[in-house]
């Protein structure tokens, strides 16, 4: 990957872009596992998500094939969930957030990766850029449809090119 592509990838991981939801077999062109998907985002119906649920929703919200045909992945995901707080427009803005529902702060760590498809010049087992996110913060919230979403992000360290996809 060129330096320009690495910087673009880092910027997109921080800012985020619209991404396509994955289907079965979507990871195959990248020599990787399929992106994680959440078919049911209603649990828990009452109270906040457990650490395991929050981690699942983070993965489902982050793992996608983006508009540049790159596969985004997360691995080694660890999440802690805080007590809820009421919606605060200065801290909790998100698309379609239900402002009447409590918001749960989360913190954790993870590995992040973006992979290039083999047909786009990726070399099997060396087609990804990975980085560590040892200190990450975010939140879990319900949207206006009652679905849970969790965001988690932080500074990326130890970025490496020519890496295999995350497991």
Beta strands, then each sheet from edge to edge (+ up, - down):
strand 1: 19-20
strand 2: 65-66
strand 3: 70-85
strand 4: 103-116
strand 5: 128-142
strand 6: 148-153
strand 7: 157-163
sheet 1: 1+ 2-
sheet 2: 3+ 4- 5+ 6-
sheet 3: 3+ 4- 5+ 7-
end
